[in-house]
């Protein structure tokens, strides 16, 4: 779906089963891209300046029933993303309220944006940021394992990844990961945020944020202890209820479109 200068694209990954010789679905992702015009920032002598100008995209011409069905789902997804974004803003307020609290489960990793991680506009690829976010979650969840190693961890769900600000070539990034709640006995949800620091102004900027659920057959152990951890657990339960509600809405929309 195209709306204004934004475009939503659905990506479906499948695999061929060796046993049944059939193609089976593996995962589905929805990505929203924006069309922007901007000058390449000069980061060699001055702090990078990023002033994009939105560029409108021609609307899509829907010709089949399947395309119209996907369009209606996209409208629904936009409203659902808005609900989740408001929950994430609430999470940010909780983080500020309990910022002084320490947590033994909090994990921090550091990366630097090298040339191979940047596009022609000298900003870090979104996919590379996602890889760093997941890596930090794996390290954080590994600290919760009573036995085994991080090789036993598997990613079972990634929530919407909100990219709030660009990360420029040469900048240092700090990825902060901390558990929110246990999802059963073998899964844990991790909240992870990526911050960048400008090497000229030393300003720290929140660039991207998401929630990742990891599973391990070896077992995970986590119990909220501080007020901040208990607040994050409650917010995580609210997101889970919202996810269930949205899945029902998606199913109902699909059935109505048949």
C-alpha positions as CSV (number, residue, x, y, z in Angstrom):
1,X,0.0,0.0,0.0
2,X,1.1,3.5,-0.8
3,X,0.1,6.5,1.4
4,X,1.7,9.8,0.9
5,X,5.5,9.3,0.9
6,X,5.3,5.9,2.6
7,X,5.0,2.4,1.2
8,X,4.2,-0.8,3.1
9,X,5.7,-4.0,1.6
10,X,5.0,-7.5,2.8
11,X,7.7,-10.2,2.7
12,X,6.8,-13.9,3.0
13,X,9.6,-16.4,3.4
14,X,9.0,-20.1,2.8
15,X,11.0,-23.3,2.5
16,X,10.8,-26.6,0.7
17,X,10.3,-29.5,3.2
18,X,12.6,-32.5,2.5
19,X,10.0,-34.9,4.0
20,X,6.8,-33.8,2.2
21,X,8.4,-32.1,-0.7
22,X,6.0,-29.2,-0.2
23,X,6.6,-25.5,0.2
24,X,5.8,-24.4,3.8
25,X,5.7,-20.8,5.2
26,X,8.5,-19.9,7.5
27,X,7.9,-16.2,8.5
28,X,6.2,-13.1,7.4
29,X,7.3,-9.5,7.8
30,X,5.8,-6.1,7.0
31,X,8.2,-3.2,6.2
32,X,7.3,0.4,5.8
33,X,9.7,2.5,3.6
34,X,9.7,6.3,3.2
35,X,10.7,8.2,0.1
36,X,13.0,11.2,1.0
37,X,15.1,13.7,-0.8
38,X,18.1,15.1,1.1
39,X,21.6,16.2,0.6
40,X,24.5,13.9,1.6
41,X,25.6,15.1,5.0
42,X,29.2,16.2,5.4
43,X,30.5,14.3,8.4
44,X,34.2,14.9,7.9
45,X,34.5,18.5,9.2
46,X,31.1,19.4,10.7
47,X,28.3,17.6,12.7
48,X,26.1,15.6,10.2
49,X,23.0,17.5,9.1
50,X,20.0,15.4,8.1
51,X,17.1,17.4,6.7
52,X,15.1,15.1,4.5
53,X,12.2,16.3,2.3
54,X,9.3,13.9,1.8
55,X,8.7,12.8,-1.8
56,X,5.3,11.6,-2.8
57,X,4.9,8.2,-4.3
58,X,2.4,7.5,-7.1
59,X,-0.6,5.4,-5.7
60,X,-0.8,1.8,-6.5
61,X,-3.4,0.5,-9.0
62,X,-5.3,-2.3,-7.4
63,X,-6.5,-4.7,-10.1
64,X,-7.1,-8.1,-8.4
65,X,-9.1,-9.2,-5.4
66,X,-5.9,-10.3,-3.6
67,X,-4.4,-6.9,-4.0
68,X,-7.5,-5.2,-2.6
69,X,-7.4,-7.7,0.3
70,X,-3.8,-6.8,1.1
71,X,-4.7,-3.1,0.9
72,X,-7.4,-3.4,3.5
73,X,-5.0,-5.4,5.8
74,X,-2.4,-2.6,5.3
75,X,-4.9,0.0,6.5
76,X,-5.6,-2.1,9.6
77,X,-1.8,-2.6,10.2
78,X,-1.3,1.2,10.2
79,X,-3.8,1.6,13.0
80,X,-2.3,-1.3,14.9
81,X,1.2,0.2,14.6
82,X,-0.1,3.4,16.1
83,X,-1.4,1.5,19.1
84,X,1.9,-0.2,19.7
85,X,3.8,3.0,19.2
86,X,1.8,4.6,22.0
87,X,2.7,1.7,24.2
88,X,6.4,2.2,23.4
89,X,6.1,5.8,24.3
90,X,4.7,4.8,27.7
91,X,7.6,2.4,28.1
92,X,10.0,5.3,27.5
93,X,8.3,7.3,30.3
94,X,8.7,4.3,32.6
95,X,12.4,4.0,31.7
96,X,13.0,7.7,32.6
97,X,11.1,7.3,35.9
98,X,13.2,4.4,37.0
99,X,16.4,5.5,35.3
100,X,18.3,5.6,38.6
101,X,17.5,1.9,39.4
102,X,20.2,-0.6,38.6
103,X,19.5,-4.0,37.1
104,X,21.9,-7.0,37.1
105,X,20.2,-8.2,33.9
106,X,20.8,-5.1,31.8
107,X,23.2,-5.8,28.9
108,X,25.1,-3.2,26.9
109,X,27.0,-3.8,23.7
110,X,28.9,-1.3,21.5
111,X,29.4,-1.1,17.8
112,X,30.9,1.4,15.3
113,X,29.3,2.2,11.9
114,X,32.0,1.1,9.4
115,X,31.8,1.9,5.6
116,X,30.4,-1.6,4.8
117,X,27.5,-0.9,7.1
118,X,26.5,2.4,5.4
119,X,24.5,3.2,2.3
120,X,25.5,5.9,-0.3
121,X,23.9,8.6,2.0
122,X,26.4,7.6,4.7
123,X,23.7,6.3,7.1
124,X,23.6,2.8,8.6
125,X,21.5,0.2,6.9
126,X,18.3,-0.6,8.8
127,X,19.0,-4.3,8.5
128,X,22.4,-3.9,10.1
129,X,20.8,-2.1,13.0
130,X,18.3,-5.0,13.4
131,X,21.2,-7.5,13.5
132,X,22.9,-5.5,16.3
133,X,19.6,-5.4,18.2
134,X,19.1,-9.1,18.0
135,X,22.8,-9.8,18.9
136,X,22.4,-7.7,22.1
137,X,19.2,-9.6,22.9
138,X,20.9,-13.0,22.5
139,X,23.7,-11.9,24.9
140,X,21.1,-10.6,27.4
141,X,19.0,-13.8,27.3
142,X,22.2,-15.9,27.6
143,X,22.7,-14.4,31.0
144,X,19.3,-15.8,32.0
145,X,20.2,-19.4,31.1
146,X,20.7,-21.8,34.0
147,X,22.6,-24.2,31.7
148,X,23.7,-24.6,28.1
149,X,25.0,-21.7,25.9
150,X,23.7,-19.0,23.6
151,X,23.8,-21.4,20.7
152,X,20.6,-23.0,22.2
153,X,18.7,-19.7,21.8
154,X,16.2,-19.2,19.0
155,X,14.4,-16.0,18.0
156,X,10.6,-16.6,18.0
157,X,9.2,-13.1,17.5
158,X,10.4,-9.6,16.7
159,X,8.0,-6.7,17.3
160,X,7.8,-3.6,15.2
161,X,11.2,-2.0,14.9
162,X,10.8,1.8,15.1
163,X,13.6,3.7,13.4
164,X,13.4,7.1,15.0
165,X,16.7,8.7,13.8
166,X,19.5,7.9,11.3
167,X,22.9,6.6,12.4
168,X,25.8,8.1,10.4
169,X,29.0,6.6,9.2
170,X,31.7,6.7,11.8
171,X,29.4,7.0,14.8
172,X,29.6,4.8,17.9
173,X,26.3,3.0,18.8
174,X,25.4,1.6,22.1
175,X,22.7,-1.1,22.3
176,X,20.9,-1.5,25.6
177,X,19.0,-4.8,26.2
178,X,17.0,-5.8,29.3
179,X,14.4,-8.5,29.9
180,X,10.7,-7.5,30.4
181,X,9.0,-10.8,31.3
182,X,9.0,-14.6,31.0
183,X,6.7,-16.0,28.3
184,X,6.1,-19.4,29.7
185,X,9.0,-21.5,31.0
186,X,11.2,-21.5,27.9
187,X,10.8,-18.0,26.4
188,X,11.7,-14.5,27.4
189,X,10.9,-11.1,25.9
190,X,13.8,-8.6,25.7
191,X,13.4,-4.8,25.3
192,X,16.3,-3.4,23.2
193,X,17.2,0.1,22.2
194,X,20.0,1.5,20.0
195,X,21.6,4.8,20.8
196,X,24.1,6.8,18.7
197,X,26.6,9.4,19.9
198,X,27.7,12.2,17.7
199,X,31.5,12.4,17.8
200,X,31.4,16.2,17.4
201,X,28.6,17.3,19.8
202,X,28.7,14.2,22.0
203,X,24.9,14.2,21.8
204,X,23.2,10.8,22.5
205,X,20.2,10.0,20.3
206,X,17.7,7.2,20.6
207,X,17.7,5.7,17.0
208,X,15.8,2.5,17.0
209,X,13.9,0.3,19.4
210,X,12.1,-3.1,19.4
211,X,11.1,-6.1,21.5
212,X,12.5,-9.6,20.7
213,X,11.2,-12.9,22.1
214,X,13.8,-15.7,22.4
215,X,13.3,-19.3,23.2
216,X,15.6,-22.0,24.7
217,X,15.0,-25.7,25.4
218,X,17.5,-25.4,28.2
219,X,15.3,-23.2,30.2
220,X,15.5,-19.5,31.2
221,X,15.2,-17.9,34.6
222,X,14.0,-14.3,35.2
223,X,12.0,-12.7,38.0
224,X,11.4,-8.9,38.2
225,X,12.8,-7.5,41.4
226,X,12.9,-3.7,41.2
227,X,9.9,-1.3,40.6
228,X,11.2,-0.6,37.1
229,X,11.4,-4.3,36.2
230,X,7.8,-4.9,37.5
231,X,6.5,-1.9,35.5
232,X,8.2,-3.2,32.3
233,X,6.6,-6.6,33.0
234,X,3.2,-5.1,33.2
235,X,3.7,-3.1,30.0
236,X,4.8,-6.3,28.3
237,X,1.6,-8.1,29.3
238,X,-0.4,-5.2,27.8
239,X,1.5,-5.5,24.5
240,X,0.8,-9.3,24.5
241,X,-2.9,-8.6,25.0
242,X,-2.7,-6.1,22.1
243,X,-1.0,-8.6,19.9
244,X,-3.8,-11.2,20.5
245,X,-6.4,-8.6,19.7
246,X,-4.6,-7.6,16.5
247,X,-4.3,-11.2,15.4
248,X,-8.1,-11.6,15.8
249,X,-8.6,-8.4,13.8
250,X,-6.3,-9.7,11.0
251,X,-8.1,-13.0,10.9
252,X,-11.5,-11.3,10.8
253,X,-10.4,-9.0,8.0
254,X,-9.0,-11.9,6.0
255,X,-12.3,-13.8,6.4
256,X,-14.4,-10.8,5.4
257,X,-12.2,-10.3,2.2
258,X,-12.8,-13.9,1.0
